[in-house]
Amino acid sequence: MTLQNPLCTIGIIGGGQLGRMMIYRAKKLGFRFAVLDEEGAPAESLADVFIKGSLKDGRALEELALISDLMTYEIEHINTGALEGLREKGRAMHPSPAVLRIIQDKLLQKELFAQNDIPAAAFFSVDDPAAADFSKRKFPLVQKARRDGYDGRGVRVLQSAADTPLPVPSVFEDMVDIDRELAVMAARGPGGSLAVYPVVEMAFNPEHNICDTVIAPARIDEKTAAAAREIAVRVLTALDGVGVFGVELFLDRQGRVLLNEIAPRPHNSGHYTMEACVTCQFEQHIRAVAGLPLGDASLLRPAVMVNLLGQPDSAGRPVIEGLAEALKVSGLSLHLYAKREVRPFRKMGHFTVTAATQAEAIEKAEYARSILKIHGSGKRGIT
């Protein structure tokens, strides 16, 4: 199905920063957008129609479906059973509820990788870690809750059998000897057409395991980049997915590229595409789910994206430090997410710096990072 513009409405389940950016970068294609989320969500002010409600509420999802020609989502924590019911009634949505059900459960993800011979860390699953015997296991192990984990939540590193695991059904992986973490944004249309973005390099906040920097392109050789792109294509094909997907990978110290996790939506590692690529990930996602031709995913210039996280002691209304000085940096584009409340390490915005060379982009991004901070009310004001 190809939607005909400009008379069609796309319903977005979730109104966070991804939904917000999806609207303001895809609005030029002529679609209307309806959004379902709680009051005050970042996308509320940009939506043509906003439905206040829970993503778990089947009635709210049906209300969104009734006013939408097509539905998509920007977050995985949704009532999948309700979506399957709507799909059975003929409501169009991409990615499909079947894809979402796999993504929501890390064990199903891992089993899909194994069934399709996609390289990943060895794993096993445990329903009740508190009662399990780990004495014969090889450590260290990385525990990942099967459900509801994101941005470092639901992850624990076990150094020995004496460490206490999280008390939830989990996947346990052999710890990878990581050289660097990589990511690839890839898009797939309903007919199987593909658009694959450059491989990027991710750096994580060590305290909270949140991605805080993305370097595009990654500082790797072409053989490694080709292996990462191939894995991304194999993942989308295995899922029979439609839309944009974030494919997170490890490069280990032996030079192997291993699949880590996948996200069935635009992803933090693809924010740089708004300034640095011919077609950004958000427009690409709408093109893919609407059955339109995919756009050019080529990189125009080297870029560095930096997440703006709430400061460790932040609370209350967001207050920006260093705004005026940061906006003087040539090649810098700032995106603030219009969140009404700041919390420690909450994603409040990001900026991307593009430059003629990668070294220049990195230098400018590090300078902007040093001066641009988001505190809570009562802290320093806009300067």
N, C-alpha and C positions, 0 to 999 in steps of 0.2 A: 504493500500500500504506500503510495506517495501522497502526502498531504498537499492540497492546493492552497497557496497563499493568496491574499492575506486574511482569508475568512476562517482559518482554523485556530483552535485553542489547544495549546499543549499544557497538560496538567503536570506540575512538578510536585512530587511527594517529598516534602522537606524544604524548608525555607532558610537554610543556613547560608554561609558565605558562598558555597558552591552554587546554590540556586540563584542567589543574587547575581553572581557573575555570569551564570548561564543566561539570565534574562538580559542583562545589559550588553552582552556581546552578541546575542542572537536575535535581538529585537529588530535589527536591520533587515532580517529575512522576511519580516512582515507578519510573524505569528503573534497571537495573543497568548498570554501566560496566566494560568490559574495556579495558585500555590496553597498547599495544606501544611500548616504548622501552628505552633503556639503563638500567641500574641507577642509582638515585639521581635519576631524573627527578622534577620537582616534583609530577606527578600520581600518583606511585607510591603514596603513603600514603593517597590518597583512593579509589583504584580498588578495585572489588570483586574483580577479577582483574587481575594484572599479569604480562605476558609480557616477559621480558628478551630483547631482540634488536634487530637493526638494521632500520630502515625500508626498507632496500634488499634485505633477505633475503626471497625469495619463500616459503620454508618458514615463516618466522615470521609473515608476512602471512596465509598459509593457516591457520596455527594460530589466529590471532585470528579469522579468518572463520568457522572451525568452531564457535566458542563464541559467536558474535554473530548476532543477528537482523538487524542492520543495521550497516554500517560508515560512518564518516566520518573526517575528518582535521583536524589543527590545524597542519599544516606542509606545504609543497609538495614537499620533497625526499624523494620516495618512489619506489619502483620501480613506475612506471606500467604497464609491461608485465605485471608480476605481478597488478596490480589488474584489468587488462583480462581476463586469464585467469580470475580469480575471477568477474568479472562474467559472462563467457560460461558459467560453470558455474552461474549463477543466484544468486550472492551479491549481496544488495542493498547498494548504497552510494550516498551522495550527499555532495558533488557527484560527478558521474560521472567515470570515468577520462578520458573525452574532454575534459571541461572542464579537468581537471588537466593534460593534455598541452599544451593551449593556454597555460595559465598558466605552465607551466615554461619556455616558450620565448618570450622577449620579442618576437622577430620575428613569431611566430604571433599574439601579442596585437596587435601593431601592424597586421598584415594584417587581423585581424578588425575592428578599429576602422575601417580604411579601407573595407572591404567594406560596412560598415553606415553609412557617412557620419557617424561619430561624430567630432566635432572633436578633433584632437590635433596635436602638433607634427609638422612634416614630418620624414621619416626616410629613411634608406637602410641597407642591411646590407652587411657585409664579413665574409667567412669567415676571411681572413688579414690582419688589420690591419697586421702588421709588413711585409708585402710590398705594401701598397696605396699608391697615389699620391693624396695629399690636397691637392696643390698648387692644384687648381682648385676646391676646396671653399670655401664661405663659413664663416668662423669667427666666434665660438666654436661648438664642437660638444660635445655631451654623449654620451660613449660609455657604453653599457650592455651588459655581457656578456649574451649570449642566455640563458645558464643559470647557476643557482646564485648569483645575486646577491641580497642582502638587507641591510637596515640599513646602506646605504651601501657595502657590499662589491660589487665588480664595476662600479663607476661611476668614470669619470674625465672631467674637463673638459679639453678641448683648446683652448687659446687660439690656436694657429697650427699650420701644417703642420710646424713644427719640434718640436712636442711629441710625446713617445713614447706611442702608444696601448697599452692592455692587449693582450697577445698571444693573444687568444681570439676566437672568432667573436662578433660584436657587432652591435648596432644603434647607429647614430649619429643623434642628433636635433639639429635646430636648437635652440639655447638660447633658452628662453622668457624674455622680460623680465617676471619674476614680480613681481606686487604682493603676493600671498600664496598660500599653499598650503592647499587645502581638502580635505575628505573627506566622504563620505556612506556610512554603513552602510545596506545595503538587504537585505531578505530576500525570497525567492521560494519558494513552495510547489510541490509536484509538479503541481498543476493550473494554475499560473500566477498564483496569488494573490500579492499584493505588500504589503510593509510597508516604508516608507521613513523613516529617522530624520532628524533635523534636520541641516543642513549645519554642519560644524564647521571650525574654523580650526586649523592645525597650525604649530608652530614647531619648528625643527630645531637640534640641537647643531651649530654651524658647523664644529667640528673633525672630527667623525666622521659627519656627515649622518644622525644618528639623531633621530627625533622625540622631543622631550623635553617638549612642552607641547601640550595640546589645549584649546581654548576652545569651549564650547558654550552658545549657538549662535554661529556665525561672525559677525564684525562686518562684514556685507555687507548690501546692500539686497535686497528681496524678489525683484526681477527676476533678480538674480544667483543667489540661492538656488534659484529655480524652475528656472533653466537647469542648475544642478548636479544637482538631483533628477531632472530629465528625462534627463540623460546616464546617471545611475545606473540608471534603469529600462531605458533602451535597451541598456546593457551586459548586464544580467541576461537580457533577452529575447534578445539576439543569442547569448549563450552557452547559452541554454536551461538555465540553472543552477538548482539547488535547494539552498537553504541560505542562510546569511548571507554576504555579500560586502562587502569593504572596497573602496571606489572612491575612488582618490586623484586629485585634480585640481589644475590650476593656474588661478589668476585672473591674467591678464596686465594690464599697465598700460593697455591699450586697452579693458579691460573684458570681454575674451573669457574664457569658461570652457573649458579644454582638458583632456581626459582624459590622465592620466599613466600609472597602472598599476592593476591590480586584484588582489585577494587573495581566494581562494575559501574563506573561513573567517572567524571572528571576527578582529578587527584591533585593533591598538594604538589607533587613532583612535576606537574604540567602547567603550573601557574605562569612560568616564564614564557609560555607560548603566546600569551596575549601581546607581548611586545616584540618577541624574537622570532616568531614563525609566520609564514604566509597566512595560515588559517589557525586560529587558536583552538585549544581543546574544547572550549565551551560551545563555540559555533559548530565545531566538528561533531560534537555529540548530538546537537539538534539536527544537523544534516543527516547523520546516520540513522537516528530513530525515526525521522520523518521520511526516510527513503529517498533523500536527495543525493546527488553526486557528492562524494567526499572531496574535501578541499585539499590543497597542496600542504603537506606537513613539513616542508623544507625549513631549515634554520636560516634566518637572514643575517644575524649577527651573534657573536658570542654573548652569553648572558649569565647573570647570577641573580637568583631569587633568594630573599631572606624573609623568613616569617617574623612578624612582630608579635611577640608573646607578652602577656601581662607580666610585670615585674614581680619578683618573689613575694613582696609585701603588699601587693596591690589589692584594692577592694573599692567597690562603689563606682561612681561615674568615671568613664575614661578621661584621662588628662594626658595630653601629648607633650613630651619634652623634645626639643630640637627640630620641630617641624619646619620652620622657616629655613634653617641652615641646611637641612637635608634636601629640601626642594631646590636648592642652588646647585646640587650635584648634576652635572650634565649626563644625560642618558638615564636618569632615574625616573621611574614611574611608581607612584604610590597608590596603593589600594587599601582603604579602610573599610571595615565590614559593617559599620553602623550598629555594633553591638552596644546595648545600653549599659552593660555592667562589665567591669574588668575583674578578673580573678587571676591568681598566680598561674602563669604559664598558659593561660587561655589564648587561643589564636584570635588576635584582634585585627590583624591586617597583614599585608606583606608589601615589600617593594621589590622591583626588578631593575637591575642596572644592565644596560646594553652598551657595548663599546666595540671599537675596531679590533681589539685583541682580547683574548681571555684574561691575560695578566692585568690589563687595564680595568676590565670589568670587576675582577676580584678585588683589586685595590680600592676602587671607588665604593664597592659594596661594603667592604670592611670599614671604611671611613664612615659611611652612612649608618652602619650598624652601631658604631661607637657613640653616635650623637642622638639617635632617634630611639626614644624609650616611651613606653606606655605605662603610666602609673594609675592609681585610683584617685578619686577626689580627696583633697587634703594634701596631696603631693604637689610637686612643682607643676606650674601651669604651662601653657603654650608659650614657647620662646622663639 
